[in-house]
Amino acid sequence: MPLALLALAVVAFGIGTTEFVSMGLLPQIADGVGVSVPQAGNIVSAYALGVVLGAPLLTGLGARIPHKKLLLWLTGLFVIGNTASAFAPGFGTLFAARVLAGLPHGALFGVGAVVASRLVAPERAARAVSTMFLGLTVANIVGVPAGTALGQALGWRAAYLAVAGIGLVALAALVKLVPHQPRGEGAGIGRELRAMGNRHVAIMLATAVVGFGGCFAVYSYLVPMLTEVTGMAESSTTFVLALYGVGMTLGTLVAGPLTDRAPRPTLYGGLIILAMTLAAFYFAIHVLATALLCVLLIGAVGSLITTPVQMLLMAKADEAPTMAAASNHSAFNLANAGGAWLGGLVISAGWGWTAPALVGTALAVGGLALALVAGRMDGGVSLRGRTKVVASGLATATREPAEARD
């Protein structure tokens, strides 16, 4: 494994930590800036807003910048955003700082995925990308609980400072370990936008929004579902969230090899299993053991389908994959917001705490339908063939690994 992948995983670890650490510190943040807890919760939306806006914007602005240099600029912006969050004097400035911290999120993952895919031979590209994504899943197991504990012990500002410190470590690792990757002739925002106009790319992004919305319809209400229906003690909910994170890690570990062998069957199979697991969760939630098994599986399968979606997007965007890869993370955040909204809608309608599982099932089936439509339209990526990521500005994707290993 190229050491550069470790640097990219550290970046992903920092992103995953800052994205979710605020949720566990909302009471402290509310006290610190003088607002109610529900109002403080808007900083979570502020970060998501930054992700949605920043992915296409920063990727477009950086379309002519060599990938390594762009990674450094984006990581620097990540450090600035989290440092600004730590020193924000009031709610308004904190809201703005969280938008700023979210801006580089999608672009970092998009550029990082393209860089990772070029560090290895084409037949191992998905494994390289999933290695980067491991940083995100480990953040859910280690980074978020540690950041929450730090914030509760030393104050919420300390948590954001710690995340900024992770960003500085990532910055140093990128400088030292990631090789230069030229953009090539013709690189620019026009090429990236033309790639985004590809209908295959549009349908895959829709697949991400709808399919992943199924996960978030349940994940957003996982704690109250388990406490209200299963009867789990509130003190045990940290274990449940960690279990979900373990599932995510397991899913990411198997996603790379499976996607390298057969990207579309991996996506189809993942969405089918996700729909079945969410449907089973509707009934299994009443028994602790089966409920926990479903939580593990939802985390695993939800994470499993991340890699094939990312690789298929990059393949269909052809010679300008960066903006498509970055926009995938805007799609994830739309899935987060949409899934949570629909899950809350059925709860508010009086359907009960188990109803989000049915919403999630319907969304997973919808995502599968969109994926099948994309497969029928697809003339470039074989159902059984390996994903082919065409490196921007290069004649083939096989030239980069040799350079990267020198």
N, C-alpha and C positions, 0 to 999 in steps of 0.2 A: 504493500500500500504506500503510495507516495505520501511523504510527510506533509505536503501541501494540503492534502485532504484533512489532516488534523487541524490545520489553521482554519480551514473553512468550517469544520465542525465546532471550533471554539466560537466563531462568529455566530453560528446557528444557536449555540448554547446561550450566548448573551441575548440574542433576539427572543428566544423562547422564555427566558427568565423575565425580561422587562415586559413582555406582552401580558404575562399572567400574574406577576407578583403584586400588582396594584389591587387585585381582587381580594387578597387576604389581608390587606392593610387599609381598607376603606374606612373603618371606624377611626383609626389613628389619623388618617389623612383628613377626614372630616373635622376632627377636633383641631388639627393643626392649621387649617386654613379658614376655619369658622363657618362651615356649611353643614347641612344635614348629610347623613350617609347616602340617601338616594341621590342627592345632588352631586356628592363626591363620586358616585358611580359613573357620572358622565365623563370622567377622565378615561375610563375604559373605552367608551365610544370615541373619545378624542383620539386615542391611539389608533383605533380601527380606521377612523377617518384619514389619518395620516398615511396608513398603509394603502388604502384604496386610491388616494390621490397621488401618492409618491411613486408607486410602482411604474405606471406609464410615464409620468412626468420626468422623473429622474433618469429612467432608462432612456427616454428620448433625448434629453439634454446631454446624456453621456454617450450617445450612439457612436461618436467618432473617437472617444477616449479609449486607449488600450485597457483591456480588462483589469489588469493588476492595478493600474493607477486609479481606475474607477472604483475598485474595491476599497482602496485606501481612502479615497475621498468619502465614500459612503460610510465606512466604519468611523471615520473622523466625525461625520455628522451625527452618527449614532451616539458617540461619546458626548458631543456637545448637547444633544437633546436630553440625555439622561442627567448630565451635570446641571443643566438648566432646571430640570425637574426637581433635583435635590435642593436647589437654592431659590425656588419660586416663593415669593413672599405672600401670595394670595391665590385664590381659586382661579381667577382669570389668567394669570401668568402660568399657573400650573397646567391649565387646560391647553394653553398655547404650546407649552413645553412638551406636553405629551403628543400633540399633533406633530411637532418637530421630531420627536423621538421615533414616531411611527413612519415618517416619510421614507427613510432608507430601507425599511423592512423588506418590502417586496423586491426592490431593485437588488438588494444584497443577495437574496435567495435566487433571483433570476440570473444575475451575473455569476454568482457562485456555482449554480448548477451547470452553466455553460462551461465555466473554467474546469470544474470537476470532471465533466465528460471528456475533456480534451487531455486530461492528465494520464489517461489509460488508453488501452486499445479499444476500438469501437465495440467489441463484443463484451466489454466489461464496463461500459459507460453507465448503465443503470446502477450497478453496484457502487460506483464512485459517487454518484448523486445521492444514493441512499445512505452512504457513509456520512456525507455532509448533514443529511437530515437527522442522523442519529443524535447530533448535538441538540436538536430541538426536542427530541423525545427525552433525552437525559435531563434536560432542563426541567421537564415536568416532574421528574422523580427527585432530583437533587436541587437544582437551582431555585425553583419556586418555593419549596418548603424552607430551604436555607435562607432565602431572601426574606420570606415572611417572618421567620424566627428572628432574624437580625433586625428587621423593622420593628417588631414588637418589643425587642429588648433595648434597642438603642434609638428608636425613632424611625419613622418612615423615610426620612431623608437619607438615612444611612443605607437603606436598601437600594435607592437609586444611585448613590455614590458607589456602592459595591458593583452595580451593573456597569457603571461607567468604567470602573477598574477592569472588569472583564473585557470591555471594549478596547482598552489600552493594551491588554495582553494579546487580544486578537490582532490588533494593529501591528504589534511587534512581530507576531508569528507570520502575518501576511507578508511583511517586508522581507523577512528572512527566508521563507519557505516557498512562496508561490512564484513560479517562473513567469517571465514576460510572455504575453500572448498577443501577437499583433492583431489588429482589427481587420486588416486586409483592404484591398482596393474596393471602392464603392460603398464602404460602410457609412451609415448615416441614418438620420431619423426617417428619411423617405423610404428607405428599404425596410426598416422596422415596421413602419405604418402599413406598407403594402403587405407585409407578412401577416399583420393583424387583421387585414381585410379578407384573408383566406377563410372561406366558410367552414373548413375543417377545424381551424383554430377556434372559431366562434362556437361551434357545437361542443368542442372539448371543454371550453371554458364554462359553457352552460351545464355540461355534465358535472364539472367540479362544483358549481354553485348548488345544483339540485341534489346530487349524490351526497356530498359532504354535509349538506343541510340536514340530512337524516341523522348523522352523528350528533350534530350540535343541538338538534331538537331535544335529544335525551341528555346529553352532557351538561347543558345549561341548567337542567333541573335535577341532576343526578342526586345531589345531597338531599333536597327535600323529598324526592321520590323514595329514597331508601329510609329516611327517618319516619316519614308519614305512613308508608305502606309496609315496608319490611320490618319496621320497628327497631332499626339500628340506632344506637346511641349517637348523639351528636359528636361525642369525643372520638368516635371511630371513623368519622368521615375523612380524616386525613389519610387513613389507611386505604380507604376506597379510592381516593384520588391518586394515591401512589400506585395502587393496583392498576388503575386505568393507564397510568404512565408506563408501567411494566409491559402492559399489553401493547402500547404504542411502540415501545422499543423492540419487542419481539416481531411485530409486524414489519417494522422498518428493516430488521435484519434479514428477513426472508424475501422482502420486496425486491431487492436488487437482483439476486440470482434469477428469480422467477421472471422479472421484467426483461432481463437480458435474453432469456430464452424465448419468451412469448408474451409481449406486452399486452395485446388485446385480451387474450384469454385470462391473463392475470387480473385485468381490470374487470372483465365480465364476472369472473369467479368471485372476486372480492365484493362486488356490489350484490351478487346473489346471496353470498354468505352474510353480508351486512343486513340485507332485508330479512333474511331468515332469523338472524340473531335478535334483531330489534323486535320482530314479531314474537319470538319466544320470550323475550324480556317482559312483554306485557303480561304473560302468565307466570313466568318464573320469579318475578319480583317478590312474590308472597313468601318465598322460602329463601332464607339467607344464603345457603350454599349455592343454589342455582342462580340467585341474583348476582352474586359475586363472580360466578363463572361467566355470566353474560357480560358483566362490566369488563372483565378481562378480554373477552372476545370482541366486544365493540371497539375497545381501544386498539386491539391488534389489527382488525380488519379495516378500520377507519384509516389507520396509518399505512396499511399495506397498499391501499389504492392510491396513495399520494404519489408514489414513484412512477407507476405506469402513466398516470395523467400527465405528470411533468415531462416524461420522456416523449410521449406521443405529441404533446404540444410542441416541443422543441423540434421533433422530426417534421411535423407538418408545417412549421414556420420556415423550414428549409434553411436558407442561407442567412436568415436574420432571426435567430431563435431567442435573443435576449429579452425583448419586450414581451413576447408570448410567455416565456418562463416566469418573468416578473409578474405579469398580469394574473397568472395562476394564483398568486398569493393575495391579490385583490379579490379574486373569486372565492378563496377560502374565507376571507373576512365577510364577504357578502353572504356566504353560506352560514357563517356564525350568526350574523344578525338575523337573517331570514329564518333559519331553523329555530333560534331562540324565540323569535316573534310568534311563529306558528305554534310552537310548543306552549308558550304562555297564553295564546289565544284559546286553545282548547281547555286549558286549566281554568281560565277565567269564565269560559262558557259553562262550567260545571260538569265537565266530562270526567273529572277525577285526575289524581296524580299519575295514574298509569297511561293516560291518553297520549302524552308526548311520544311514547313508544310506537303507537299506531301512526302518528304523524311521521316519525322517522322512517317507519317501514314504507309508507307511501312515497316519501322523498327518495329513498334508496331505489325503489322500483322505477320511479321517474328518471333517476340518474342512469339506471341500467338501460332504459328505453332510449335515452339520448345517446348513450355509448354505442348501442347497437345501430342506431341511425348513422352515427359517425363511421362505424365499421363498414356499413353498406356503401357509404359514399367514398370510402378510402381506396385510392388506387396506388398509394405509395408505400404503405406499411402493411406487410403481409400479416394475416391473422396468426400464422404460426412463426413468422420470421422475426428476427431480432430488430430492435429499434435502431434506425440509422439516423444519427444526429449529424447534419451537415455543418461543418465548421464554417463560420462566416469568413469569407475572403480566402478560404483555402480550397485547393482542388479536391482534397479528400480529408476525412477526419482522422487519418492514420498518421499524419505527419507530426502532430503535436506530441504524442506520447514519447517518441524517441527524444525530442528536444527537452521535454519536461524531466526525463530521467537522467539527462546528462549532468 
